[in-house]
């Protein structure tokens, strides 16, 4: 019966989904989204297979996904969670564990980051009660200005938590040397950069913890979903505990007494032999993903190398088509890196006789979706109205480049669902707008 159902699923994909996916591109009429799902019958097959098993929480697909992601990245431990935002939350809170002793982040400690970011790179710092210290961006690479790191360092600094912006690795050599020099934690928000490499090694694997997002816009998707990964065995123990309610037990779902000591140990002031499955060593969360999400993720992981290749090709085609347009400054890839690009960033410069909003409005009217670099400058948002500079957060310098990004920057997509025909249309419309607005 299952085999018949899964064969019917494949047929359903061909008759319904494939026809939609293969629709012809019609310039100015077909919407060119900045991102989207790219899939085939395999995702539907795995999804239905997991649904028929009806083991709704983590099981074979979840374990397979974690194993395969670790294998791809070359890390020891990967943990599936319900979103990239939860991945960042878990990564940060893991560093507050008392098991880390004097290196544990305490309330009032400082964490170096940037304001030109997605909010959930920064939110966990604030939510815990630590102090984000914002430094400026380097416009050449659209990443953290590493020259500002020493200025941001204080006796309270405990960590650096930053993202590889739009898939472009930040200068990992300098950032890692800085963290090692002062014994600081490094969290790499790798949500926009899965598959990017620096010195031939995948981003997200240089720091103490890396994170990924599997939202539909990202390099692979499972609808919602994310991952946390590390090579550190102690951090593995902490992350697993905090992801799963804060429990001390490390049995996988549906398994009991893996350690053989379920009713013989002593914890805190609990009665000796208290059931280890209900002993809690952290104030944790429940951030697990479902088995059905993991099933989709397993099919997507199989496609990841081809997705990365297509993103690079789309980016390069946009770059070659727009590199001579004088009204824009384009991002350069970080030295010694090979980005798996998330988007193509354009910065309207002083030669332009138009604003970012004007060209974005024009492109959107022609069905080309645009995005700003997320928050632009997070401290200007209403969420910070109740925050006091110098007390709740710190700013190094005037964030002049961050302001330029907020005012003048936008980006278009490069995701694998975009054809070269779509890419060429984007180039055409951008050049057309610039020519008319000279």
C-alpha positions, -999 to +999 in steps of 0.1 A: +000+000+000+028+024+009+046+017-024+014+024-043+008+057-024+043+069-030+041+061-067+009+081-068+027+109-051+053+110-079+025+110-105+007+138-086+039+159-086+043+155-124+006+164-131+003+193-106+036+207-093+058+201-123+035+219-146+036+250-124+073+249-121+078+246-159+057+276-168+073+299-194+089+331-182+070+362-195+090+394-190+072+420-168+044+395-162+061+366-144+071+375-109+108+372-102+110+365-065+142+371-045+140+335-033+118+305-033+114+267-031+132+245-056+120+209-054+109+178-072+090+146-065+116+134-039+105+161-013+069+150-016+078+113-015+098+117+017+072+139+032+044+115+026+065+086+037+071+102+070+035+111+074+024+075+068+048+064+095+031+090+117+060+093+141+056+131+143+086+140+164+122+133+156+129+098+142+147+083+112+146+114+089+157+137+117+187+115+126+195+111+090+194+148+083+217+156+113+241+129+102+242+141+066+245+178+075+275+170+097+290+149+069+286+177+044+300+204+067+327+183+082+316+188+118+312+164+146+277+174+159+246+189+142+212+195+159+180+200+140+158+228+153+125+245+143+140+276+127+171+296+120+160+321+146+157+293+172+192+281+161+206+315+170+187+315+203+200+281+212+236+289+201+237+319+222+220+305+253+243+275+252+272+298+260+254+309+292+256+274+307+271+270+341+290+240+328+313+265+310+323+280+344+342+313+341+337+314+303+300+313+306+283+345+294+266+364+323+240+391+323+257+424+317+285+408+296+292+423+262+289+407+227+303+423+196+280+423+166+267+446+138+236+466+134+232+458+097+217+424+105+187+403+107+172+409+141+174+373+154+212+375+152+210+402+179+178+394+198+192+365+219+219+387+233+193+412+245+167+386+255+193+370+279+204+403+294+238+407+278+249+439+260+253+440+222+282+462+211+276+474+175+305+481+152+304+494+116+304+476+083+330+475+055+312+485+023+337+467+000+326+433+014+293+443+031+305+426+063+318+436+097+347+462+096+374+441+113+394+473+121+367+481+147+371+449+167+398+462+191+379+494+197+348+473+207+367+451+232+363+457+269+369+437+301+332+426+298+335+412+263+327+375+261+318+367+225+314+378+189+281+369+171+279+379+135+265+366+101+282+360+068+262+387+050+242+375+020+265+345+018+298+365+016+321+352+043+334+378+067+371+379+073+374+348+094+411+349+097+411+383+115+379+376+135+391+341+146+425+355+156+408+382+176+386+357+194+415+334+201+436+362+214+411+372+241+395+338+246+361+350+232+334+327+219+326+330+182+291+322+169+289+322+131+254+330+119+256+309+087+219+312+078+226+330+045+258+312+037+253+274+036+280+261+013+302+292+014+339+284+020+368+304+034+403+290+028+386+259+014+367+252+046+329+257+050+317+288+069+299+280+101+327+256+111+354+281+121+338+293+153+326+275+184+290+272+171+275+277+136+238+281+128+217+276+097+181+284+086+159+263+064+132+288+058+120+287+021+142+317+012+174+299+022+198+275+005+177+245+014+143+244+030+120+223+051+094+251+054+105+262+088+136+247+103+172+253+113+204+237+127+231+243+152+265+227+148+297+224+167+329+203+171+330+208+208+318+178+229+309+199+259+289+223+238+272+193+222+260+182+257+247+217+265+230+223+231+212+190+233+200+197+268+188+232+261+171+223+228+152+195+247+136+212+277+169+215+296+169+179+304+200+161+316+191+128+298+205+123+263+182+094+252+167+100+217+129+101+214+113+068+221+143+053+238+148+047+275+178+040+297+205+043+270+231+050+297+219+020+318+218+042+349+183+056+346+174+049+383+208+048+401+222+083+399+222+113+423+213+148+410+212+179+431+190+174+461+166+150+443+161+115+458+188+091+448+177+072+417+152+098+406+142+090+370+170+105+348+145+112+320+130+139+343+162+155+356+168+191+343+203+206+343+195+238+323+166+262+319+160+250+284+135+252+256+116+229+232+131+239+199+129+205+180+117+203+144+091+177+133+099+145+115+080+157+084+102+188+082+133+166+084+120+144+056+118+174+033+152+185+045+168+151+036+156+155+000+169+191-001+203+181+012+207+158-018+203+188-041+225+212-021+256+209-043+236+218-074+219+246-056+252+261-046+265+259-081+234+276-096+236+304-070+272+311-080+263+311-117+234+335-112+255+358-091+283+359-116+259+366-145+244+395-126+279+408-117+292+407-153+260+424-165+261+452-139+298+458-131+301+487-154+270+505-143+285+536-127+255+544-104+261+514-082+289+500-060+289+462-061+300+439-033+334+421-037+338+386-023+360+384+007+396+374+000+403+337+002+366+329+000+342+312-024+307+325-015+275+305-019+256+337-025+222+344-009+216+376-028+231+402-051+237+435-033+237+470-050+246+502-033+233+534-049+263+557-050+269+595-053+269+593-091+233+583-092+205+608-098+180+586-082+173+571-048+172+535-036+135+537-032+130+550-067+148+522-084+133+496-060+098+509-068+106+507-106+118+471-103+089+460-082+065+475-108+082+453-134+077+422-112+113+421-099+113+416-061+138+435-041+149+435-005+169+457+018+198+443+039+174+432+065+172+457+094+196+482+078+204+497+112+187+477+139+190+504+166+168+527+145+138+503+148+109+508+172+120+478+192+150+499+204+128+528+216+128+514+251+166+507+250+191+531+264+224+535+246+254+530+269+233+509+293+213+483+272+236+485+241+267+502+230+278+517+196+313+521+184+317+552+164+289+566+142+281+536+121+284+557+090+287+528+066+257+511+083+237+542+076+247+541+039+236+505+037+203+514+053+196+544+030+211+533-003+214+495-003+191+469-018+194+434-033+179+410-058+178+372-057+201+346-072+183+315-060+184+283-081+148+287-094+159+318-114+168+311-150+194+331-170+164+346-189+152+361-156+187+372-147+191+390-180+157+407-176+169+421-142+200+434-158+180+449-187+156+467-164+182+481-141+202+495-170+171+508-186+162+527-154+197+541-151+197+553-187+164+571-183+175+587-150+208+601-161 
